[in-house]
């Protein structure tokens, strides 16, 4: 912005003075130019060849040149064009340092050419621009002014300096806002401006000790430039303030027999002045009696009043004195205050307490308002000093009742509980009403005797105890222990199992508890497949009179172990025998050849069965679904395939470690004609059997009769059988909560007795046999009898029905 302004000024000046030059050329031999200072280097002032009437083509040949001024060459001539241009920046303040009455600053040059030699006088006038800001010689000015200085007083200030000339030099001064000072601008003989500081309002050091002002100098250029300086005025103090006490009258209470040298009061007077004007000296006035001055001493430096001799309440009850505070200024100022000392009677006797009667120990169930102690209090002092107050802690379950003069009864105010607080330390505190009050205390200890008032408590209302099946008899199951906060025999607990008979079996035949510590033991080995959980109660009874008791519920959960081997129930075969099946050789790919079904009486997790081939004579011919045990053909039979195929399938449960059972299946292929015959005979049979309503009715009636027979047999056995502690309880008779369920298998595996019944029914009917469901004998779970469709017995060696029993041992079949 500044260079742009300079450029505009330069253009204006050059244009004006070129015109002046053209008009004066005819009357003067001096070539005159006017330019502003600080022009850019290489800036053209004028075409010198044209102004001098010279041929531009001859300048080089005639060796035109300019003289060097003061070893500095500010301008030069371009011989190719004849232009006079700036070679070095021109600073008017350096070229013409002294300020003249006129604003002219000239630079005179001589231009010389040869052939022939000629010399031309060139005069270059340098015009000032506002390129300098005002500056103070010192940035900070310090003034010390007394607070007693009258208004209108002048104080000279350092003036600012601006190297610029004319309107660009300093024009005025400004002072920051102040209620005490102003400035007046003066003009010197050389036209310079300076300012005087004038006091317009009286100063008060006690209100404001230092005044900070800002003086600003501004020039008249465009744009305006400025410079600042700080003025720090320090106000000097005069003794214009008298010392002042905090109050005009003081009243002090002093006990008799106060020790000599003890502090009665400390007077403090303040003086707003400083230095010696604020130093204060204290003294008694003439109005203070000699007796008072003999009894009390006054420190003249700090104003402390201390006891100088013995004070007796009976001699003097009131002392009056007047204190003077005087400063040390040239014209000292002073003030005074009055002090009254009131002598009070000294409380020099402590109150006393005496225990007249006390009963300890007492039972914790003592009734409220029972008196347990009688105390008396006394004090040898008189008046307020002889009045005694007695109290005990508010947190104690006791209170004091006044029975006579200075006699008090200690009574029970709240019910007592030894289990919470076994004993109480009761402190009687007696205090008189003297000033300061004196006190004394006495402590007694009250012991409480226990009564059986707390019921044994178990930490939880229900104990859930997991017990892994096949546990050893006598194994520790848990320790459901109760707690009784009473003492001695009231605390001794005895544990019992609450007798409860279920199915003629007592809980004491299954579990035992240690009556002293509550340890619970198992008396028999549990089988998850028979008993799954027990629910009974344990009672804890203390030995108090009368005894108190509580009980807790115990839930025994039998945890399953993988202790039952899977039993293969389909295809059925006699123990150790091989299953033989016949299938047509023309069986299509994906046809169901056989289905292996195994059951496991363990829990759901351990009873999940998976099937695998242990032996497969041709791995490309048969596939086995590991979840449902279905054996299907993977392709059709070829003439190369053997007529006899031997498969061994292993059924493995999901336990750790896993248990398994195997079955051997021998498959023999028959010709297509046999397949056609079997197809002809099977289809009507299946239709007749599965869609004959009469047959469904017979099966339903047989099933209901079977359940009725089982119920009658179980009832007879239970009525006839007597409990025998030496033997294990019958299955499922001791369970309080029994949920005997059928075995469950993953996916499409056999999931119930009915599913197995249906599988056997389908298997036997395909072989042309009639299947009848019979009630199971004792110890067996599944019984299926198969009879030929015609008259006569089956191929089994025994004419009785074939029986399939659920075994807990591992089943295996020979290859």
C-alpha positions in Angstrom: 0.0 0.0 0.0 2.8 2.3 0.9 4.8 1.6 -2.3 1.6 2.2 -4.3 1.1 5.7 -2.6 4.7 6.5 -3.3 4.3 5.6 -7.0 1.3 7.8 -7.3 3.2 10.7 -5.6 6.1 10.1 -7.9 4.0 10.2 -11.1 2.3 13.4 -9.9 5.5 15.2 -9.0 7.3 14.1 -12.2 4.4 15.2 -14.4 4.2 18.6 -12.7 7.8 19.4 -12.8 8.4 18.2 -16.4 5.8 20.8 -17.3 7.7 23.4 -15.2 10.9 22.4 -16.8 9.5 22.9 -20.3 8.3 26.5 -19.4 11.6 27.5 -17.7 14.0 26.0 -20.2 14.0 29.0 -22.3 14.9 31.4 -19.4 17.4 29.2 -17.4 20.5 27.4 -18.2 20.0 24.9 -15.4 18.0 21.8 -16.1 15.6 21.3 -13.1 13.7 18.2 -12.1 11.6 17.5 -9.0 11.1 13.9 -7.7 9.8 12.3 -4.4 12.3 10.5 -2.1 12.4 6.8 -1.9 11.7 6.1 -5.6 12.4 2.6 -6.8 15.7 1.8 -8.3 15.7 1.9 -12.2 12.8 4.4 -12.1 13.1 7.0 -15.0 13.1 10.6 -14.0 13.1 12.2 -17.5 14.7 11.8 -21.0 17.8 13.9 -20.5 18.8 13.8 -24.1 15.6 15.3 -25.3 15.6 18.0 -22.5 19.2 19.0 -23.4 18.5 18.9 -27.1 21.1 16.1 -27.8 21.0 13.4 -30.3 20.4 10.1 -28.6 22.5 8.3 -31.2 25.6 10.3 -30.3 25.4 9.8 -26.5 27.5 6.7 -26.5 30.0 8.1 -28.9 30.4 11.4 -27.0 30.7 9.5 -23.7 28.0 11.2 -21.8 28.4 10.9 -18.0 27.2 12.3 -14.6 29.4 13.4 -11.7 29.6 11.3 -8.5 28.4 13.2 -5.4 29.9 12.4 -2.0 31.1 9.1 -3.3 27.6 8.0 -4.0 26.0 7.9 -7.4 22.3 8.3 -7.0 21.4 8.8 -10.7 22.8 7.7 -14.1 22.1 8.2 -17.8 21.0 5.4 -20.2 23.2 6.2 -23.2 21.0 4.0 -25.5 17.8 5.9 -24.7 18.9 9.1 -23.1 16.8 8.5 -19.9 17.8 9.8 -16.6 17.1 7.0 -14.0 17.4 6.3 -10.3 20.5 4.2 -9.6 20.2 4.2 -5.8 17.3 5.0 -3.4 17.3 8.6 -2.3 16.5 9.3 1.3 15.7 13.0 1.8 16.4 12.8 5.6 20.0 11.6 4.9 20.6 13.9 2.0 19.3 17.0 3.8 19.5 16.1 7.5 18.9 19.6 8.9 15.4 21.0 8.9 15.4 24.4 7.2 12.7 27.0 7.2 12.1 26.1 3.6 11.1 22.7 2.4 13.6 22.7 -0.5 16.2 19.9 -0.7 18.3 19.9 -4.0 20.7 17.5 -5.5 23.0 19.3 -8.1 24.7 17.3 -10.8 26.9 18.1 -13.8 26.4 16.1 -17.1 29.5 16.1 -19.4 29.8 15.1 -23.0 32.9 15.1 -25.3 33.6 16.0 -29.0 33.2 18.8 -28.3 33.3 19.0 -24.5 30.1 20.4 -23.1 28.8 20.6 -19.5 25.2 20.8 -18.4 24.0 21.9 -14.9 21.2 19.6 -13.6 19.3 20.5 -10.4 17.2 17.7 -8.8 14.7 18.7 -6.1 13.9 15.9 -3.6 10.3 16.1 -2.2 9.6 14.7 1.3 7.1 11.8 1.8 5.8 10.5 5.1 8.1 7.5 5.5 9.0 8.0 9.2 6.9 7.6 12.3 7.4 9.8 15.4 9.7 8.3 18.1 10.3 9.3 21.7 13.9 9.3 22.9 12.7 7.3 26.0 9.9 4.7 25.9 9.1 5.3 29.6 9.1 8.6 31.6 9.0 8.6 35.4 7.6 11.5 37.4 7.4 11.9 41.2 4.6 14.2 42.2 3.7 15.0 45.8 0.0 14.4 46.8 0.0 18.0 48.1 0.8 19.5 44.7 -1.8 22.1 43.7 -3.9 21.7 40.5 -2.6 23.5 37.4 1.0 22.5 38.0 3.0 21.8 34.8 5.5 19.0 34.2 7.7 18.9 31.2 7.7 15.8 29.1 10.2 14.4 26.6 9.1 15.3 23.1 9.0 13.0 20.1 11.2 13.3 17.0 10.1 12.8 13.3 12.8 13.1 10.6 10.1 14.0 8.0 9.5 17.7 7.0 6.5 19.9 6.9 3.1 18.3 7.3 4.8 14.9 7.6 6.4 15.9 10.8 4.8 15.8 14.3 1.5 17.6 14.3 0.0 16.8 17.8 0.1 14.8 21.0 -2.6 12.7 22.7 -2.8 11.5 26.4 -4.7 8.4 27.6 -7.8 9.0 29.6 -7.1 10.2 33.2 -9.2 12.2 35.7 -6.1 13.8 37.3 -3.9 14.8 34.3 -4.1 16.5 30.9 -1.6 17.8 28.4 -1.0 21.1 26.7 0.8 21.2 23.3 3.5 23.9 22.7 5.3 24.9 19.5 9.0 25.6 19.4 10.8 28.3 17.3 11.8 25.6 14.8 8.2 24.5 14.5 8.6 21.4 16.5 5.8 20.3 18.8 6.2 19.3 22.5 3.7 18.6 25.3 3.5 19.6 29.0 1.7 17.4 31.6 -0.8 19.4 33.7 -2.4 18.4 37.0 -6.1 18.9 36.8 -7.3 17.2 40.0 -5.6 16.8 43.4 -3.8 13.6 44.0 -4.4 11.2 47.0 -1.7 8.6 47.5 -3.9 6.6 49.9 -6.4 6.0 47.1 -4.0 5.6 44.2 -0.3 5.6 44.6 0.8 5.1 40.9 -0.8 6.5 37.8 0.1 4.9 34.4 -0.4 7.1 31.4 0.2 6.7 27.6 1.5 9.7 25.6 1.0 9.4 21.8 2.7 11.6 19.1 1.0 11.8 15.7 2.3 13.3 12.5 0.3 15.1 9.7 1.1 12.7 6.9 -1.2 10.6 4.9 -1.6 8.0 6.2 -1.0 9.3 9.8 1.9 7.7 11.7 2.3 7.7 15.4 4.6 6.7 18.3 3.9 6.1 22.0 5.7 6.5 25.4 4.6 5.4 28.9 4.4 7.9 31.7 4.6 6.5 35.2 3.5 9.0 37.9 4.4 8.0 41.5 2.5 10.0 44.1 4.7 11.0 47.0 3.2 10.9 50.5 2.5 13.7 52.9 1.3 13.4 56.5 -2.3 14.1 55.9 -3.9 11.2 57.7 -4.2 10.7 61.5 -3.9 7.2 63.1 -7.3 5.5 63.5 -8.3 2.8 66.0 -10.7 0.0 64.9 -13.2 1.1 67.6 -13.6 4.1 69.8 -14.5 1.9 72.9 -13.2 -1.5 73.9 -14.6 -3.7 76.7 -12.4 -6.6 78.0 -13.4 -9.3 80.4 -10.5 -10.5 82.6 -10.5 -13.2 85.2 -9.1 -12.6 88.6 -5.7 -14.0 89.4 -4.7 -13.6 85.8 -0.9 -14.4 85.6 1.4 -11.4 85.5 2.5 -10.8 81.9 -0.7 -12.2 80.4 -2.1 -10.3 77.4 -5.2 -8.3 78.2 -5.7 -6.7 74.7 -3.7 -5.6 71.7 -4.7 -2.3 70.3 -4.1 -1.7 66.6 -4.3 1.8 65.1 -3.6 2.3 61.4 -2.2 5.2 59.4 -2.8 5.4 55.7 0.4 7.4 55.2 3.7 5.8 54.5 7.2 6.0 55.9 7.6 7.9 59.1 4.2 9.4 58.6 2.7 5.9 59.4 4.9 5.0 62.4 2.6 5.0 65.5 3.5 5.3 69.2 1.0 4.4 71.9 0.7 6.0 75.4 -1.8 6.4 78.3 -3.6 9.8 78.5 -3.7 12.0 81.5 -7.2 10.7 82.2 -5.9 7.2 83.1 -5.5 6.7 86.9 -2.2 5.9 88.5 -3.7 2.6 90.0 -4.7 1.5 86.5 -1.2 2.3 85.1 0.4 0.4 88.0 -1.9 -2.7 87.3 -1.5 -2.7 83.5 1.5 -2.0 81.2 1.2 -0.6 77.7 3.8 -1.3 75.0 4.3 2.0 73.1 5.4 0.2 69.9 2.8 -2.5 69.3 -0.1 -1.4 71.6 -0.1 -4.6 73.7 -1.7 -4.2 77.2 -0.5 -6.8 79.7 -1.1 -7.6 83.4 1.6 -5.8 85.4 0.5 -6.8 89.0 -1.9 -9.1 90.8 -5.6 -8.5 90.0 -8.1 -9.1 92.8 -11.8 -9.2 92.0 -12.6 -8.1 95.5 -10.4 -4.9 95.2 -11.4 -3.6 91.8 -14.1 -5.0 89.5 -13.7 -2.4 86.7 -10.6 -0.6 85.3 -11.0 2.4 82.8 -8.1 3.7 80.7 -7.6 6.0 77.7 -5.0 5.2 75.0 -3.5 7.8 72.6 -2.0 6.8 69.2 0.3 9.4 67.6 2.3 9.2 64.4 5.9 10.4 63.9 5.4 12.8 61.0 6.8 16.3 60.9 3.5 17.6 61.9 2.3 14.7 64.0 -1.3 13.7 64.2 -3.0 11.6 66.9 -6.3 9.9 68.0 -7.5 8.1 71.1 -9.8 5.3 72.3 -11.2 4.1 75.6 -10.6 0.7 77.1 -12.7 -0.9 80.0 -11.5 -4.0 81.8 -14.2 -6.0 83.6 -12.8 -8.4 86.2 -14.7 -11.7 86.5 -14.8 -14.2 89.4 -12.5 -17.1 88.6 -14.0 -20.7 88.5 -11.2 -22.6 90.3 -13.1 -25.6 91.6 -13.9 -28.7 89.6 -17.3 -30.5 89.9 -17.4 -33.9 91.5 -19.4 -37.1 90.8 -20.1 -40.1 93.1 -21.5 -43.5 92.3 -24.0 -44.5 95.0 -25.4 -47.7 93.5 -24.6 -49.9 90.4 -25.8 -53.3 89.2 -23.6 -55.3 86.8 -23.9 -57.8 85.1 -27.5 -57.8 83.9 -29.4 -60.0 81.4 -29.8 -58.6 78.0 -33.6 -59.0 78.0 -34.0 -56.6 81.0 -37.1 -54.4 80.5 -36.9 -50.7 79.5 -36.9 -48.1 82.4 -35.1 -50.4 84.8 -32.8 -48.5 87.1 -29.2 -49.8 87.0 -27.3 -47.1 88.9 -27.7 -44.0 91.2 -25.1 -41.1 91.1 -24.7 -37.7 92.9 -22.9 -34.5 91.8 -21.5 -31.5 93.7 -19.3 -28.3 93.2 -17.7 -26.1 95.9 -18.0 -22.9 93.8 -21.0 -20.5 94.2 -23.4 -18.9 91.8 -23.2 -20.0 88.2 -19.8 -21.6 88.9 -21.5 -23.9 91.4 -24.3 -25.2 89.2 -23.4 -28.6 87.8 -24.8 -30.3 84.7 -24.4 -34.1 84.1 -24.9 -36.0 80.9 -23.9 -39.2 79.1 -23.4 -40.0 75.4 -26.6 -39.8 73.3 -25.6 -42.9 71.4 -26.0 -45.2 74.5 -29.3 -46.9 75.2 -29.5 -45.2 78.6 -30.8 -42.0 80.1 -30.5 -40.0 83.3 -33.5 -39.0 85.4 -33.2 -36.6 88.3 -34.6 -38.1 91.5 -33.6 -35.4 94.0 -31.3 -32.5 94.5 -28.0 -33.4 92.8 -29.1 -37.1 92.6 -29.7 -38.9 89.3 -30.9 -42.4 88.2 -29.4 -44.2 85.3 -32.2 -46.1 83.5 -32.5 -48.3 80.4 -34.1 -46.3 77.5 -33.9 -48.8 74.7 -33.9 -52.6 74.4 -30.4 -54.2 74.9 -28.9 -56.8 72.6 -25.8 -58.6 73.7 -25.1 -60.0 70.2 -24.7 -56.4 69.0 -22.9 -54.9 72.0 -21.7 -57.3 74.8 -20.8 -54.6 77.2 -21.1 -50.8 77.6 -18.6 -48.3 78.9 -20.8 -45.6 80.4 -19.0 -42.3 81.0 -20.7 -39.7 83.3 -19.5 -36.1 82.5 -20.2 -33.3 84.9 -19.7 -29.7 83.9 -20.2 -26.5 85.8 -21.5 -23.3 84.3 -18.4 -21.2 85.1 -16.4 -19.3 82.5 -14.5 -21.2 81.4 -16.4 -24.2 82.5 -14.7 -27.0 84.4 -15.6 -30.6 84.1 -14.9 -34.1 85.4 -16.0 -37.6 84.4 -16.4 -41.1 85.8 -16.7 -44.3 83.8 -18.5 -47.6 84.7 -18.7 -50.8 82.7 -21.9 -52.7 82.3 -21.8 -56.3 81.3 -24.7 -58.1 79.6 -25.6 -61.8 80.2 -26.7 -63.9 77.2 -30.2 -65.2 76.8 -31.3 -67.6 74.1 -33.0 -65.1 71.9 -31.5 -65.8 68.5 -32.6 -68.5 66.1 -29.8 -70.4 64.3 -29.4 -68.9 60.8 -28.1 -70.7 57.7 -26.2 -68.4 55.3 -28.6 -69.4 52.4 -32.1 -70.7 52.3 -31.4 -73.4 49.6 -28.4 -75.6 49.1 -28.1 -77.1 45.7 -25.5 -79.9 45.9 -24.4 -81.7 42.7 -23.4 -85.3 43.2 -21.8 -87.4 40.5 -23.4 -90.8 40.2 -21.5 -93.9 41.2 -20.3 -92.1 44.2 -18.6 -94.0 47.1 -20.9 -94.7 50.1 -19.9 -92.4 53.0 -18.6 -89.6 50.7 -18.9 -86.0 52.0 -21.4 -84.1 50.0 -21.4 -80.6 51.6 -21.4 -78.8 55.0 -24.6 -76.7 55.4 -23.5 -75.0 58.6 -25.7 -72.6 60.6 -24.6 -69.7 62.9 -26.0 -68.7 66.2 -24.7 -65.4 67.7 -25.6 -66.5 71.3 -23.1 -67.7 73.8 -22.2 -71.0 75.5 -25.0 -73.6 75.5 -27.3 -71.1 73.6 -24.7 -71.3 70.8 -24.1 -75.0 70.6 -26.0 -76.4 67.5 -27.2 -79.9 66.7 -28.1 -80.9 63.1 -30.8 -83.3 62.0 -32.3 -84.5 58.8 -36.0 -84.0 59.0 -37.5 -87.4 58.4 -39.7 -87.8 55.4 -40.8 -91.1 54.0 -41.3 -91.5 50.3 -42.3 -94.9 48.9 -41.6 -96.5 52.4 -38.0 -95.2 52.3 -36.6 -92.7 54.9 -34.2 -90.0 54.1 -31.9 -91.3 56.9 -31.4 -94.4 54.8 -30.0 -92.4 52.0 -28.1 -89.6 53.7 -26.4 -89.0 57.1 -25.5 -85.7 58.8 -22.9 -85.1 61.5 -24.9 -83.6 64.4 -22.0 -81.5 65.6 -20.6 -79.8 62.4 -23.4 -80.4 59.8 -21.3 -82.4 57.4 -23.7 -84.2 55.0 -22.7 -87.7 53.8 -24.2 -90.1 51.2 -25.1 -93.6 52.6 -25.4 -95.3 49.2 -24.2 -95.2 45.7 -26.6 -93.3 43.4 -27.4 -94.1 39.8 -28.5 -91.3 37.6 -30.6 -93.6 35.5 -32.6 -94.5 38.6 -32.5 -91.4 40.9 -32.0 -88.0 39.5 -32.6 -85.7 42.5 -33.6 -85.5 46.1 -35.3 -82.7 48.1 -35.3 -82.7 51.9 -34.8 -80.4 54.9 -32.0 -80.1 57.5 -32.8 -78.7 60.9 -30.3 -76.8 63.1 -31.3 -76.6 66.8 -29.4 -74.8 69.6 -29.0 -76.1 73.2 -30.7 -73.2 75.0 -33.8 -73.3 77.1 -36.2 -73.3 75.4 -34.3 -74.5 72.3 -34.6 -72.6 69.0 -34.2 -74.1 65.6 -34.4 -73.3 61.9 -34.2 -75.4 58.8 -32.9 -75.2 55.3 -33.8 -76.9 52.1 -31.3 -79.3 50.5 -31.6 -80.1 46.8 -29.4 -83.0 45.8 -28.9 -83.3 42.0 -27.4 -86.5 40.7 -25.0 -85.8 37.9 -24.7 -88.3 35.1 -21.6 -90.2 34.2 -21.0 -92.1 31.0 -21.5 -95.5 32.6 -23.9 -97.1 30.2 -22.8 -98.7 27.0 -25.0 -98.2 23.9 -27.4 -101.1 23.2 -28.1 -102.0 19.6 -31.8 -102.8 19.4 -32.2 -102.9 15.6 -31.5 -105.0 13.6 -32.4 -107.4 16.4 -30.3 -110.5 16.9 -29.6 -113.0 19.7 -26.7 -112.3 21.9 -23.4 -112.8 20.0 -25.2 -113.8 16.7 -24.8 -112.3 13.3 -27.6 -110.5 11.5 -28.3 -111.9 8.1 -30.2 -109.9 5.5 -31.1 -110.6 1.8 -31.4 -107.9 -0.7 -32.0 -108.0 -4.5 -29.0 -107.5 -6.7 -31.0 -105.1 -8.8 -31.4 -102.6 -5.8 -31.1 -99.1 -7.0 -28.6 -96.5 -5.9 -29.6 -94.9 -2.6 -31.9 -97.7 -1.5 -32.2 -98.4 2.3 -30.5 -101.7 3.0 -30.7 -101.7 6.8 -31.0 -99.3 9.7 -28.9 -99.7 12.9 -30.7 -98.3 16.0 -28.9 -98.1 19.4 -30.1 -96.7 22.7 -28.1 -95.3 25.7 -29.8 -94.8 29.1 -27.3 -92.0 30.1 -28.2 -88.3 30.0 -28.8 -86.4 26.8 -25.2 -85.3 26.4 -23.7 -88.8 27.0 -26.5 -90.6 25.1 -25.9 -89.0 21.7 -25.1 -91.9 19.4 -23.0 -91.7 16.2 -22.6 -94.6 13.8 -19.5 -95.7 11.8 -18.3 -98.6 9.7 -15.8 -100.7 11.6 -15.6 -103.2 8.7 -16.9 -102.6 5.2 -16.0 -105.2 2.5 -16.6 -102.7 -0.2 -16.4 -99.0 0.7 -17.8 -97.9 -2.7 -20.9 -100.0 -2.3 -22.5 -98.9 1.0 -22.7 -95.7 2.9 -23.7 -95.2 6.6 -25.4 -92.1 8.0 -23.5 -91.3 11.2 -26.6 -89.7 12.8 -29.5 -92.1 12.0 -27.6 -95.3 11.3 -29.2 -95.9 7.9 -27.2 -98.1 5.5 -27.8 -97.3 1.9 -26.4 -98.4 -1.4 -24.0 -95.9 -3.1 -24.3 -97.6 -6.5 -26.0 -100.5 -8.1 -24.6 -104.0 -7.8 -22.4 -105.3 -10.6 -21.5 -108.8 -11.7 -18.1 -108.3 -10.0 -19.5 -107.7 -6.6 -19.4 -110.6 -4.2 -22.8 -112.2 -3.3 -22.0 -112.0 0.4 -21.2 -108.6 2.0 -20.0 -108.3 5.5 -20.5 -105.1 7.5 -19.6 -104.3 11.0 -21.2 -101.1 12.4 -20.0 -99.5 15.6 -22.4 -97.3 17.7 -20.5 -94.9 19.9 -21.9 -92.5 22.5 -20.8 -88.9 23.2 -19.4 -89.5 26.7 -15.8 -89.1 28.0 -14.5 -91.7 27.5 -16.8 -92.9 24.8 -18.5 -96.3 25.1 -19.6 -98.3 22.1 -21.3 -101.4 20.8 -21.0 -103.2 17.5 -23.3 -105.3 15.3 -22.3 -107.6 12.3 -24.6 -107.6 9.3 -24.2 -110.2 6.6 -25.9 -109.2 3.4 -26.6 -111.8 0.7 -27.8 -110.8 -2.7 -30.6 -112.6 -4.6 -31.7 -112.6 -8.1 -34.2 -110.1 -9.5 -37.0 -112.7 -9.6 -36.8 -113.0 -5.8 -37.1 -109.2 -5.6 -40.2 -109.2 -7.7 -41.8 -111.9 -5.6 -40.9 -110.0 -2.4 -42.4 -106.9 -3.9 -45.6 -108.7 -4.7 -45.9 -110.2 -1.3 -44.8 -107.1 0.7 -47.0 -104.4 -0.6 -50.4 -105.9 0.2 -49.1 -107.0 3.6 -47.9 -103.6 4.5 -51.2 -102.1 3.3 -53.2 -104.7 5.2 -51.2 -104.3 8.4 -50.8 -100.5 8.5 -54.2 -99.5 7.3 -56.4 -102.1 9.1 -58.4 -100.3 11.8 -59.0 -103.5 13.7 -55.3 -104.1 14.1 -54.9 -100.6 15.6 -57.7 -101.3 18.0 -56.1 -104.6 19.1 -52.7 -102.9 19.6 -54.3 -100.1 21.7 -56.2 -102.5 23.9 -53.1 -104.6 24.4 -51.0 -101.5 25.4 -53.6 -100.4 27.9 -53.8 -103.9 29.4 -50.1 -104.0 29.6 -50.0 -100.7 31.6 -52.8 -101.9 33.9 -50.9 -105.2 34.6 -47.7 -103.3 35.4 -49.5 -101.0 37.8 -51.1 -103.9 39.7 -47.8 -105.8 39.9 -45.9 -102.7 41.2 -48.6 -102.1 43.8 -48.5 -105.7 45.1 -44.7 -105.7 45.3 -44.7 -102.4 47.3 -47.3 -103.7 49.8 -45.5 -106.9 50.4 -41.9 -105.6 50.6 -40.6 -104.3 53.9 -37.8 -101.7 54.1 -34.4 -103.2 54.4 -31.7 -100.7 55.5 -28.9 -103.0 54.5 -30.0 -103.0 50.8 -30.1 -100.2 48.3 -33.6 -98.8 47.7 -35.5 -99.9 44.7 -35.1 -97.8 41.6 -37.0 -94.5 41.4 -38.6 -95.0 44.8 -36.6 -92.6 46.9 -36.6 -89.7 44.5 -38.7 -86.8 45.6 -38.7 -85.4 42.1 -38.5 -88.2 39.5 -38.6 -87.6 35.8 -37.8 -91.0 34.4 -37.9 -90.5 30.7 -37.2 -92.5 27.6 -33.8 -92.3 26.1 -33.3 -89.4 23.7 -31.2 -89.6 20.5 -30.0 -86.9 18.1 -31.8 -86.3 14.8 -33.8 -89.3 13.6 -32.4 -91.8 16.0 -34.8 -93.8 18.2 -36.3 -91.5 20.8 -38.9 -93.6 22.7 -40.1 -97.1 23.4 -42.9 -96.6 20.8 -40.3 -95.6 18.1 -38.4 -98.8 18.8 -41.7 -100.8 18.7 -42.5 -99.3 15.4 -39.0 -100.1 14.0 -39.3 -103.7 15.1 -42.8 -104.0 13.8 -41.7 -102.8 10.4 -38.6 -105.1 10.4 -40.6 -108.3 11.3 -43.5 -107.7 9.0 -41.1 -107.4 6.1 -40.0 -110.9 7.0 -43.6 -112.1 6.9 -44.0 -112.3 10.7 -46.7 -111.1 13.0 -45.3 -108.9 15.8 -47.0 -108.8 19.3 -46.0 -106.4 22.0 -45.7 -108.1 25.4 -45.2 -106.7 29.0 -41.5 -106.7 29.9 -40.3 -109.2 32.6 -38.6 -107.9 35.7 -35.4 -106.0 35.0 -36.1 -105.6 31.2 -37.2 -102.5 29.5 -38.2 -103.5 26.0 -39.9 -106.9 25.1 -40.9 -107.7 21.6 -42.1 -111.2 20.4 -42.2 -112.2 16.8 -44.3 -115.0 15.4 -44.5 -116.4 11.9 -47.5 -115.2 9.9 -48.5 -118.8 9.4 -49.1 -121.5 12.1 -46.1 -122.8 14.0 -43.1 -121.4 15.7 -40.3 -119.2 14.4 -36.9 -120.3 13.5 -35.6 -119.5 17.0 -34.7 -122.5 19.2 -37.1 -121.5 21.9 -40.8 -121.5 21.2 -41.3 -118.6 23.6 -41.1 -115.1 22.4 -37.7 -113.6 21.7 -36.7 -111.1 24.4 -34.7 -107.9 23.9 -33.3 -106.5 27.2 -31.7 -103.2 27.9 -28.2 -104.1 29.2 -25.6 -101.9 30.8 -22.7 -104.0 29.6 -21.0 -103.5 26.2 -22.7 -105.5 23.4 -20.5 -107.0 20.8 -21.1 -109.5 18.0 -18.6 -111.8 16.4 -17.7 -111.3 12.8 
